[in-house]
Amino acid sequence: YPNPSAFTYERRFFRPFEYALQRPPWYKEEHIAVNKPELPCGVSELKQYDGPQCFVIPGNHDWFDGLQTFMRYVCHKSWLGGWFMPQKKSYFALRLPHRWWIFGLDLALHDDIDVYQFKFFSELIKQKVGDNDSVIIMTHEPNWLLDWYYNGVTGNSITQLIHDHLKGRCKLRMAGDLHNYMRHSFVPSDKPVSVEHVLVNGCGGAFLHPTHVLRNFNELYGTSCKSKASYPSFEDSSRIALGNILKFRKNNWQFDFIGGIMYFVLTFSMFPQCKLGQILQDDTFSGHLRSFFSTVWDAFIYMLGRSYVSSAGALLLLIAAITFVPSYVSRKSRVIIGILHFAAHLSAALILMLLLELGVETCIRHELLGTSGKIFCSISFVNWEYEGYHTLYEWFRSVESEHFPGPTGLRTRIEQWTFGLYPACIQYLMSAFDVPEVMAVTRNNICKNSMDSLSRGGAVIYYASVFLYFWVFSTPVVSLVFGSYLYICINWLHIHFDEAFSSLRIADYKAFTRFHILDNGDLEVFTLAVDKVPKEWKVDREWRYESKEQLSHLRQFPSKWTAVSSQLDPEKTVRIVDHFVIKQTQISVPEAVNGSVTS
């Protein structure tokens, strides 16, 4: 994940399994299995091997390279860590004790099985699956949930296999893909039941998916069903979504670069705001607010009617906001949601622009900025006149002449020897650090003489100075607005479930499901979970000193790593989040009718 390659398979897939159970000492990592199953020495047939075995179905990401990496590392390898892999194809059927079967289906990128799989499983059902047997179907994607959520229809061949061939023998469908845990069970009724339980467990994913957006799912293959378990719970899932408002910027700090530039483009044409006296002169707070928002509205009208850069940026943002809304939402809703999202960003950008301008205007009125007069600088016998750009340098020269006088004229001679570079370098270096003064003086010049009086270089310096402060000013707000948008969408509109939770980057809430066939043939299902995953690990001391000669599953301490913090040790924090029993179909006893036996 996310792309199949030798690196991702070896480091992100094989390596964790090898840390849990090491592969046999005689097995070579580069070995390619041609004739599977390649049984260990002393084992003549697969039934005699009593160690752990592994069967794998590919997900949609495994098909990104045409299943090449999966075939090489799964179908042509014999060991996944300490698990023996006899699997030859990307799909499989396992016959378990007490008349239980497991079908592992490969949905590829089409959310359905191909004709070859359909033929294989339909013939298998006809020839070997008994009328009273029970079947578990595994797929990588829970199309029963996603079809309901996206209002689509997929997996027609699987549906036909379940309805027309299994005919009620499918006791459980399970899948991953969604990074959470959910189980729905049928509600008893007079209608025939095609599948009794459906289960999703993708808690091993890179991030967490919400559960509360799927809480209204209540129909399965034409029969009513009910949610029996979810992890995290619906309430916890809704609460976790609040992190988009509080933690979006912390988890996605790279978004600052895009957001700050986007807001600056939206307000580029509105700098500077020269007529702010009315806002500052009102006597009442309500008057200040009224004048403030009136100025914001005037800036918006100016952007629509006279600006080019800001109008183009606003149009692009509007298109992006509408396009960002998921395509399964109706066109009308997409436009409304996109416009509201765009309006929130545009309003925030205009308000921030006006607040920055008010700050500069207030400093100018209190003579904190833009107070210097004319100064002259000579470089190579050419004079330039600057007005107000070098107040920091003026202060430096005044302090220098007062406290460090040069009676010998050394500074004058250095200035002549360097052709004026000595004071000029210091002067421009100080002006570079005196950005507020540059903003204030240039703003005064523009307001007095219009933008046309400014040279191209002066305009570049002014807008660069404004951008530095406006970018710092706007980045927290753009993240807050976007995070709030995701929160509203996921909790109220139940859209963006992928984006809203992937942005939180939650690597906790891990779970796995285990099955246990009871002596009476019933299937007991446990789902065990760890709420918080340790971030720091260390080599287990017991594992280090244990002999590595025997197979890892026979050792007392097979796993290599243990948590640094004993409080976060999964062996101590693991808990059962779901437990249920699936009844095996009872074999009907022949009844005597008029002296004859029927079955």
C-alpha positions as CSV (number, residue, x, y, z in Angstrom):
1,Y,0.0,0.0,0.0
2,P,-0.5,2.3,-1.8
3,N,1.2,0.8,-4.8
4,P,2.3,-2.8,-5.3
5,S,6.1,-3.1,-5.7
6,A,8.9,-5.3,-4.4
7,F,9.7,-2.7,-1.8
8,T,6.2,-2.3,-0.4
9,Y,5.5,-6.1,-0.4
10,E,8.8,-6.9,1.4
11,R,8.8,-4.0,3.9
12,R,5.1,-3.3,4.6
13,F,3.5,-6.8,4.0
14,F,6.0,-9.6,4.5
15,R,8.2,-7.9,7.2
16,P,5.4,-7.5,9.9
17,F,4.4,-11.1,9.5
18,E,8.1,-12.2,9.8
19,Y,8.4,-10.2,13.0
20,A,5.4,-12.1,14.4
21,L,6.5,-15.5,13.2
22,Q,9.9,-16.0,11.5
23,R,10.1,-18.1,8.3
24,P,11.8,-21.5,8.6
25,P,15.6,-21.3,8.8
26,W,16.1,-23.4,5.6
27,Y,13.8,-21.2,3.4
28,K,15.6,-18.7,1.1
29,E,13.9,-15.3,0.6
30,E,14.7,-15.2,-3.1
31,H,13.3,-18.7,-3.8
32,I,10.4,-18.9,-6.3
33,A,8.0,-21.7,-5.8
34,V,7.0,-23.4,-9.0
35,N,5.3,-26.6,-7.9
36,K,3.1,-25.7,-4.9
37,P,2.6,-26.8,-2.2
38,E,6.3,-27.2,-1.3
39,L,5.8,-29.1,1.9
40,P,8.4,-29.1,4.7
41,C,10.7,-32.1,5.1
42,G,8.9,-35.0,6.7
43,V,5.5,-34.0,5.5
44,S,4.1,-36.0,2.6
45,E,0.7,-34.3,2.2
46,L,-0.8,-31.0,3.2
47,K,-3.2,-32.5,5.6
48,Q,-0.3,-33.7,7.8
49,Y,1.1,-30.2,8.3
50,D,-0.1,-28.9,11.6
51,G,1.5,-25.5,11.5
52,P,-0.3,-22.2,10.6
53,Q,-1.3,-21.7,7.0
54,C,-2.1,-18.5,5.1
55,F,-4.5,-17.8,2.3
56,V,-4.6,-14.4,0.7
57,I,-7.0,-12.5,-1.6
58,P,-5.8,-9.4,-3.5
59,G,-7.2,-6.0,-2.9
60,N,-7.8,-3.3,-5.5
61,H,-4.3,-1.8,-4.9
62,D,-2.8,-5.2,-5.7
63,W,-4.3,-4.9,-9.2
64,F,-2.6,-1.6,-10.0
65,D,0.2,-3.4,-11.7
66,G,-2.0,-6.1,-13.2
67,L,-1.4,-8.4,-10.2
68,Q,2.2,-9.1,-11.1
69,T,3.7,-8.4,-7.7
70,F,0.9,-10.4,-5.9
71,M,1.5,-13.4,-8.2
72,R,5.2,-13.3,-7.6
73,Y,5.1,-12.8,-3.8
74,V,2.0,-14.8,-2.9
75,C,1.3,-17.4,-5.6
76,H,5.0,-18.2,-6.1
77,K,6.2,-18.0,-2.6
78,S,5.7,-20.8,0.0
79,W,6.1,-18.8,3.2
80,L,4.7,-15.6,4.6
81,G,6.9,-15.3,7.7
82,G,6.0,-18.5,9.7
83,W,2.8,-19.1,7.8
84,F,2.8,-21.8,5.1
85,M,1.2,-20.6,1.8
86,P,0.0,-23.5,-0.4
87,Q,-2.1,-21.1,-2.5
88,K,-1.7,-21.2,-6.3
89,K,-4.2,-18.6,-7.6
90,S,-5.6,-15.3,-6.5
91,Y,-8.8,-17.0,-5.3
92,F,-9.4,-20.2,-3.2
93,A,-11.9,-22.5,-1.5
94,L,-11.2,-24.1,1.8
95,R,-13.1,-27.0,3.3
96,L,-13.2,-26.8,7.1
97,P,-14.4,-29.3,9.7
98,H,-18.1,-29.7,10.6
99,R,-19.3,-28.8,7.1
100,W,-17.9,-25.3,6.9
101,W,-16.4,-23.7,3.8
102,I,-14.5,-20.5,3.1
103,F,-14.6,-19.0,-0.4
104,G,-12.0,-16.3,-1.1
105,L,-13.0,-14.3,-4.2
106,D,-10.9,-11.9,-6.2
107,L,-12.9,-8.9,-7.3
108,A,-10.0,-7.2,-9.2
109,L,-10.8,-3.7,-10.2
110,H,-14.3,-4.4,-11.3
111,D,-16.0,-5.1,-8.0
112,D,-17.0,-8.5,-9.2
113,I,-15.7,-11.9,-10.0
114,D,-14.9,-12.9,-13.6
115,V,-16.5,-15.8,-15.5
116,Y,-13.6,-18.2,-14.7
117,Q,-14.2,-17.7,-10.9
118,F,-17.9,-17.9,-11.4
119,K,-17.5,-21.2,-13.2
120,F,-15.1,-22.6,-10.6
121,F,-17.2,-21.8,-7.6
122,S,-20.6,-22.7,-9.2
123,E,-19.2,-26.1,-10.2
124,L,-17.6,-26.6,-6.7
125,I,-21.0,-25.8,-5.1
126,K,-22.8,-28.2,-7.3
127,Q,-20.3,-31.1,-6.9
128,K,-18.9,-30.8,-3.4
129,V,-20.8,-28.4,-1.2
130,G,-23.6,-30.3,0.6
131,D,-27.2,-29.1,1.0
132,N,-26.6,-28.6,4.8
133,D,-23.1,-27.1,4.5
134,S,-22.4,-23.5,5.5
135,V,-20.2,-21.1,3.5
136,I,-18.3,-18.0,4.4
137,I,-17.6,-15.7,1.5
138,M,-14.6,-13.3,1.7
139,T,-14.0,-10.3,-0.6
140,H,-11.7,-7.4,-0.4
141,E,-14.5,-4.8,-0.7
142,P,-17.9,-4.7,1.2
143,N,-20.0,-3.9,-1.8
144,W,-23.2,-4.3,0.2
145,L,-22.3,-1.2,2.2
146,L,-20.7,0.8,-0.6
147,D,-23.5,0.1,-3.0
148,W,-25.9,1.5,-0.4
149,Y,-23.7,4.5,0.3
150,Y,-23.0,5.4,-3.3
151,N,-26.4,4.4,-4.5
152,G,-25.0,1.9,-7.0
153,V,-25.1,-1.7,-8.0
154,T,-22.0,-3.9,-8.2
155,G,-21.1,-7.6,-7.8
156,N,-23.9,-9.0,-10.0
157,S,-22.1,-12.3,-10.4
158,I,-21.5,-12.7,-6.7
159,T,-25.2,-12.0,-6.0
160,Q,-26.1,-14.6,-8.6
161,L,-23.7,-17.1,-7.0
162,I,-25.3,-16.4,-3.5
163,H,-28.9,-16.4,-4.7
164,D,-29.0,-19.1,-7.4
165,H,-26.3,-21.5,-6.3
166,L,-25.8,-21.3,-2.6
167,K,-29.5,-20.8,-1.9
168,G,-29.3,-19.8,1.7
169,R,-26.1,-21.6,2.6
170,C,-24.0,-18.4,2.8
171,K,-23.9,-17.8,6.6
172,L,-21.4,-14.9,6.5
173,R,-20.0,-12.4,4.1
174,M,-16.9,-10.5,5.2
175,A,-14.6,-8.0,3.7
176,G,-12.1,-5.3,4.4
177,D,-11.3,-2.1,2.5
178,L,-13.2,0.2,4.9
179,H,-10.8,0.9,7.8
180,N,-13.2,0.1,10.6
181,Y,-15.2,-2.8,12.0
182,M,-19.0,-3.2,11.4
183,R,-21.3,-6.2,11.7
184,H,-24.9,-6.3,10.5
185,S,-27.2,-9.3,11.0
186,F,-30.5,-10.2,9.4
187,V,-33.8,-9.5,11.2
188,P,-35.9,-12.7,11.3
189,S,-38.9,-12.5,9.0
190,D,-40.9,-14.7,6.6
191,K,-38.7,-13.8,3.7
192,P,-35.9,-16.2,2.6
193,V,-32.5,-15.2,3.9
194,S,-29.6,-15.3,1.5
195,V,-26.9,-14.1,3.9
196,E,-27.3,-14.2,7.7
197,H,-24.4,-11.9,8.7
198,V,-22.2,-9.4,6.9
199,L,-19.0,-8.2,8.5
200,V,-16.4,-5.6,7.6
201,N,-13.0,-5.6,9.3
202,G,-10.4,-3.3,7.6
203,C,-8.9,-2.1,10.9
204,G,-5.4,-2.9,9.6
205,G,-5.6,0.0,7.2
206,A,-3.3,3.0,7.1
207,F,-5.9,5.3,8.7
208,L,-9.3,5.1,10.4
209,H,-12.6,5.3,8.6
210,P,-15.8,6.5,10.3
211,T,-18.6,4.2,11.2
212,H,-21.4,6.7,12.0
213,V,-22.0,7.6,8.3
214,L,-23.1,4.0,7.7
215,R,-25.4,3.7,10.7
216,N,-28.6,3.8,8.6
217,F,-27.8,0.8,6.5
218,N,-30.7,-1.6,7.1
219,E,-31.3,-3.8,4.1
220,L,-29.4,-6.8,2.8
221,Y,-30.3,-8.7,-0.3
222,G,-34.0,-7.8,0.1
223,T,-34.3,-8.6,3.8
224,S,-34.0,-6.3,6.8
225,C,-30.8,-6.2,8.8
226,K,-29.6,-4.4,11.9
227,S,-26.3,-3.1,13.1
228,K,-25.0,-5.4,15.9
229,A,-21.5,-4.0,16.4
230,S,-19.2,-1.2,15.3
231,Y,-15.7,-0.2,16.1
232,P,-15.2,2.6,16.9
233,S,-18.8,3.1,18.1
234,F,-21.0,5.5,16.3
235,E,-20.7,8.0,19.1
236,D,-16.9,7.7,19.2
237,S,-16.7,8.0,15.4
238,S,-18.7,11.2,15.4
239,R,-16.6,12.6,18.2
240,I,-13.4,11.7,16.4
241,A,-14.6,13.8,13.4
242,L,-14.3,16.9,15.6
243,G,-10.5,16.6,15.2
244,N,-10.9,18.1,11.7
245,I,-11.6,21.5,13.4
246,L,-9.1,21.2,16.1
247,K,-6.2,19.3,14.6
248,F,-6.4,19.6,10.8
249,R,-3.6,22.1,10.6
250,K,-1.4,20.1,12.9
251,N,-1.8,16.9,10.9
252,N,-1.7,18.6,7.5
253,W,0.7,21.4,7.8
254,Q,1.7,21.1,4.2
255,F,-1.8,22.5,3.4
256,D,-0.5,25.9,4.7
257,F,1.5,26.5,1.5
258,I,-1.5,26.0,-0.8
259,G,-4.0,27.8,1.5
260,G,-1.9,30.9,2.1
261,I,-1.2,31.4,-1.6
262,M,-4.9,30.8,-2.4
263,Y,-6.1,33.4,0.0
264,F,-3.5,35.9,-1.2
265,V,-4.6,35.4,-4.8
266,L,-8.2,36.0,-3.7
267,T,-7.3,39.4,-2.2
268,F,-4.4,40.4,-4.4
269,S,-6.4,43.1,-6.3
270,M,-7.9,44.6,-3.1
271,F,-4.5,45.8,-1.7
272,P,-4.2,48.5,-0.5
273,Q,-7.5,49.7,1.1
274,C,-7.1,53.5,1.4
275,K,-10.5,54.5,2.7
276,L,-10.6,53.1,6.2
277,G,-11.3,56.2,8.1
278,Q,-15.0,55.6,8.5
279,I,-14.3,52.3,10.3
280,L,-11.9,53.9,12.7
281,Q,-14.0,57.0,13.3
282,D,-17.3,55.4,14.4
283,D,-18.0,55.8,18.1
284,T,-20.0,52.7,18.8
285,F,-19.0,49.0,18.5
286,S,-22.0,48.3,16.3
287,G,-21.0,51.2,14.1
288,H,-17.5,49.7,13.7
289,L,-19.0,46.4,12.7
290,R,-21.4,47.9,10.3
291,S,-18.7,49.9,8.6
292,F,-16.3,47.0,8.6
293,F,-18.7,44.6,6.8
294,S,-19.8,47.3,4.5
295,T,-16.1,47.7,3.5
296,V,-15.8,44.0,3.0
297,W,-18.9,44.0,0.7
298,D,-17.4,46.9,-1.3
299,A,-14.2,45.0,-1.7
300,F,-16.2,42.0,-3.0
301,I,-18.0,44.2,-5.5
302,Y,-14.7,45.7,-6.6
303,M,-13.3,42.2,-7.1
304,L,-16.3,41.2,-9.3
305,G,-16.3,44.4,-11.3
306,R,-12.8,45.6,-11.7
307,S,-10.2,43.1,-10.6
308,Y,-8.6,40.5,-12.9
309,V,-6.2,38.4,-10.7
310,S,-8.6,38.0,-7.8
311,S,-11.6,37.4,-10.0
312,A,-9.7,34.7,-11.9
313,G,-8.5,33.1,-8.6
314,A,-12.1,33.2,-7.2
315,L,-13.5,31.5,-10.3
316,L,-10.9,28.8,-10.1
317,L,-11.6,28.3,-6.4
318,L,-15.3,28.1,-7.1
319,I,-14.8,25.4,-9.8
320,A,-12.4,23.5,-7.5
321,A,-14.9,23.7,-4.6
322,I,-17.8,22.3,-6.7
323,T,-15.6,19.6,-8.2
324,F,-14.3,18.6,-4.8
325,V,-17.8,17.5,-3.7
326,P,-18.1,13.8,-4.3
327,S,-19.6,12.8,-7.6
328,Y,-22.3,10.5,-6.1
329,V,-24.0,13.6,-4.7
330,S,-26.7,15.1,-6.9
331,R,-25.7,17.9,-9.2
332,K,-27.8,20.5,-7.4
333,S,-26.4,19.5,-4.0
334,R,-22.9,19.6,-5.4
335,V,-23.3,23.2,-6.6
336,I,-24.9,24.3,-3.4
337,I,-22.3,22.7,-1.2
338,G,-19.5,23.9,-3.4
339,I,-20.8,27.5,-3.4
340,L,-21.1,27.6,0.4
341,H,-17.6,26.2,0.7
342,F,-16.2,28.8,-1.7
343,A,-18.2,31.6,0.1
344,A,-16.6,30.6,3.4
345,H,-13.1,30.8,2.0
346,L,-13.7,34.0,0.1
347,S,-15.3,35.7,3.1
348,A,-12.5,34.7,5.4
349,A,-9.9,36.0,2.9
350,L,-11.6,39.3,2.5
351,I,-12.0,39.8,6.3
352,L,-8.3,38.9,6.9
353,M,-7.3,41.3,4.2
354,L,-9.3,44.1,5.8
355,L,-7.9,43.3,9.3
356,L,-4.4,43.4,8.0
357,E,-5.0,46.8,6.3
358,L,-6.7,48.1,9.5
359,G,-3.6,47.1,11.5
360,V,-1.3,48.9,9.1
361,E,-3.6,52.0,9.0
362,T,-3.8,52.1,12.8
363,C,0.0,51.9,13.1
364,I,0.4,54.8,10.6
365,R,-2.2,56.9,12.5
366,H,-0.3,56.4,15.7
367,E,3.0,57.2,14.0
368,L,4.4,53.7,14.6
369,L,5.0,53.2,10.8
370,G,5.6,55.4,7.8
371,T,7.1,58.3,9.8
372,S,10.5,58.8,8.1
373,G,11.4,61.6,5.8
374,K,13.6,61.7,2.7
375,I,17.1,60.2,2.7
376,F,19.7,60.0,0.0
377,C,22.1,57.2,-0.9
378,S,25.0,57.4,-3.2
379,I,26.5,54.4,-5.1
380,S,29.1,54.9,-7.8
381,F,28.4,58.6,-7.8
382,V,24.7,58.1,-8.8
383,N,22.1,59.4,-6.4
384,W,18.7,57.8,-5.6
385,E,16.1,59.4,-3.5
386,Y,13.9,57.2,-1.2
387,E,11.2,58.3,1.0
388,G,10.5,56.4,4.2
389,Y,11.8,52.9,3.2
390,H,14.8,52.9,5.6
391,T,13.7,54.0,9.0
392,L,15.6,51.2,10.6
393,Y,18.8,52.2,8.8
394,E,18.2,55.9,9.9
395,W,17.9,54.8,13.5
396,F,21.1,52.7,13.1
397,R,23.0,55.7,11.6
398,S,21.8,58.0,14.4
399,V,22.9,55.6,17.1
400,E,26.1,55.0,15.3
401,S,27.0,58.7,15.0
402,E,26.0,59.4,18.6
403,H,27.7,56.5,20.4
404,F,30.4,55.5,17.9
405,P,31.7,58.7,16.3
406,G,34.4,58.5,13.7
407,P,36.7,61.5,14.1
408,T,39.3,60.2,11.7
409,G,36.8,59.9,8.9
410,L,37.3,56.1,8.5
411,R,33.7,55.4,7.6
412,T,33.8,58.0,4.9
413,R,36.9,56.6,3.4
414,I,35.5,53.0,3.5
415,E,32.4,54.3,1.7
416,Q,34.6,55.8,-1.0
417,W,36.8,52.8,-1.3
418,T,33.8,50.4,-1.7
419,F,32.0,52.8,-4.2
420,G,29.2,53.2,-1.7
421,L,28.6,49.5,-1.2
422,Y,29.4,49.7,2.5
423,P,26.4,51.7,3.7
424,A,24.2,50.5,0.8
425,C,24.4,46.8,1.8
426,I,23.6,47.6,5.4
427,Q,20.8,49.9,4.3
428,Y,19.0,47.4,2.1
429,L,19.6,44.5,4.5
430,M,17.9,46.5,7.2
431,S,15.1,47.4,5.0
432,A,14.6,43.8,4.1
433,F,14.0,43.1,7.8
434,D,11.8,46.2,8.2
435,V,8.9,44.8,6.1
436,P,6.1,46.6,8.0
437,E,7.8,50.0,7.2
438,V,8.0,49.1,3.5
439,M,4.4,48.1,3.5
440,A,3.3,51.3,5.3
441,V,5.4,53.7,3.1
442,T,4.4,52.1,-0.2
443,R,0.8,52.0,0.9
444,N,0.9,55.8,1.7
445,N,2.4,56.4,-1.8
446,I,-0.2,54.4,-3.5
447,C,-3.0,56.0,-1.6
448,K,-1.7,59.5,-2.5
449,N,-0.6,59.0,-6.0
450,S,-2.4,55.8,-7.2
451,M,-0.9,52.5,-8.2
452,D,0.3,53.9,-11.5
453,S,2.9,56.0,-9.7
454,L,4.6,52.8,-8.5
455,S,7.4,51.2,-10.6
456,R,7.3,47.6,-11.4
457,G,10.0,46.8,-8.9
458,G,8.3,48.8,-6.3
459,A,5.1,46.9,-6.9
460,V,6.9,43.6,-6.6
461,I,8.5,44.7,-3.3
462,Y,5.1,45.9,-1.9
463,Y,3.2,42.7,-2.8
464,A,6.0,40.5,-1.6
465,S,5.9,42.4,1.7
466,V,2.2,42.1,2.0
467,F,2.3,38.4,1.1
468,L,4.8,37.6,3.9
469,Y,2.5,38.9,6.6
470,F,-0.8,37.9,4.9
471,W,0.4,34.3,4.4
472,V,1.3,34.0,8.1
473,F,-2.0,35.7,9.0
474,S,-4.2,33.5,6.8
475,T,-2.8,30.0,7.1
476,P,-4.4,29.2,10.4
477,V,-7.7,30.4,9.1
478,V,-7.7,28.5,5.8
479,S,-7.0,25.3,7.7
480,L,-9.8,26.1,10.2
481,V,-12.3,26.8,7.4
482,F,-11.4,23.7,5.5
483,G,-11.4,21.5,8.6
484,S,-14.8,22.9,9.6
485,Y,-16.1,22.1,6.1
486,L,-14.9,18.4,6.5
487,Y,-16.5,18.2,9.9
488,I,-19.9,19.5,8.7
489,C,-19.8,17.2,5.7
490,I,-18.9,14.1,7.6
491,N,-21.2,14.6,10.6
492,W,-24.2,16.3,9.1
493,L,-24.2,15.5,5.4
494,H,-22.4,12.1,5.7
495,I,-20.1,12.8,2.7
496,H,-16.3,12.9,2.3
497,F,-15.9,9.9,4.7
498,D,-12.5,9.2,3.0
499,E,-11.1,12.7,3.1
500,A,-12.5,13.7,6.5
501,F,-10.8,10.8,8.3
502,S,-7.7,10.3,6.2
503,S,-6.8,14.0,7.1
504,L,-6.8,13.0,10.8
505,R,-4.0,10.4,10.2
506,I,-5.3,8.1,13.0
507,A,-3.1,5.0,13.2
508,D,-4.9,3.5,16.2
509,Y,-8.1,1.4,16.5
510,K,-6.6,-1.8,15.2
511,A,-8.6,-5.0,15.2
512,F,-8.7,-8.5,13.8
513,T,-11.3,-11.3,13.7
514,R,-10.9,-14.9,14.7
515,F,-13.1,-17.9,14.2
516,H,-13.6,-21.0,16.3
517,I,-15.6,-24.0,15.2
518,L,-17.3,-25.6,18.2
519,D,-17.8,-29.3,18.7
520,N,-21.4,-29.1,17.7
521,G,-20.5,-27.4,14.4
522,D,-21.5,-23.8,15.4
523,L,-19.0,-21.1,14.4
524,E,-17.9,-18.7,17.2
525,V,-16.6,-15.4,16.0
526,F,-14.4,-13.1,18.0
527,T,-13.2,-9.6,17.1
528,L,-10.3,-8.3,19.2
529,A,-9.2,-4.7,19.2
530,V,-6.5,-2.4,20.5
531,D,-7.5,1.2,20.9
532,K,-4.1,2.7,21.0
533,V,-1.1,1.2,19.1
534,P,2.4,1.7,20.6
535,K,4.7,3.9,18.7
536,E,7.9,2.7,20.2
537,W,9.0,-0.9,20.2
538,K,12.0,-2.9,21.4
539,V,13.4,-6.4,20.8
540,D,11.8,-8.9,23.2
541,R,14.5,-10.1,25.5
542,E,12.9,-13.6,25.8
543,W,12.8,-13.9,22.0
544,R,16.5,-12.9,21.7
545,Y,17.8,-15.7,23.9
546,E,15.4,-18.4,22.7
547,S,16.7,-21.1,20.3
548,K,15.9,-20.5,16.7
549,E,16.3,-24.1,15.5
550,Q,12.7,-25.1,15.6
551,L,9.8,-23.6,13.7
552,S,8.7,-20.3,15.0
553,H,5.1,-21.4,15.8
554,L,6.5,-24.0,18.2
555,R,8.5,-21.6,20.2
556,Q,7.4,-20.1,23.5
557,F,8.3,-16.5,22.4
558,P,7.8,-16.4,18.6
559,S,7.3,-12.6,18.1
560,K,10.4,-10.4,17.9
561,W,9.1,-7.1,19.2
562,T,7.4,-5.9,22.3
563,A,6.2,-2.5,23.3
564,V,8.5,-0.2,25.1
565,S,5.7,1.0,27.4
566,S,4.2,-1.8,29.3
567,Q,1.0,0.2,29.7
568,L,0.5,0.1,25.9
569,D,1.5,-3.5,25.5
570,P,-1.2,-5.0,23.2
571,E,-1.2,-8.2,25.2
572,K,-2.5,-6.1,28.1
573,T,-4.8,-3.6,26.3
574,V,-6.5,-6.0,23.8
575,R,-10.2,-6.4,24.3
576,I,-13.1,-8.1,22.6
577,V,-15.4,-5.7,20.8
578,D,-17.7,-8.2,19.2
579,H,-18.6,-11.8,19.9
580,F,-21.4,-13.9,18.3
581,V,-22.2,-17.4,17.3
582,I,-23.4,-18.6,13.9
583,K,-25.5,-21.8,14.1
584,Q,-24.6,-24.6,11.8
585,T,-27.4,-26.0,9.7
586,Q,-28.9,-29.0,11.3
587,I,-29.1,-32.2,9.2
588,S,-32.7,-33.2,9.0
589,V,-33.6,-36.6,10.4
590,P,-35.6,-38.9,8.1
591,E,-39.2,-39.2,9.1
592,A,-41.4,-42.3,8.8
593,V,-44.5,-41.7,6.6
594,N,-47.0,-44.6,6.1
595,G,-44.3,-47.2,6.9
596,S,-41.7,-45.7,4.5
597,V,-38.7,-43.5,5.1
598,T,-38.3,-40.2,3.3
599,S,-35.5,-37.7,3.5
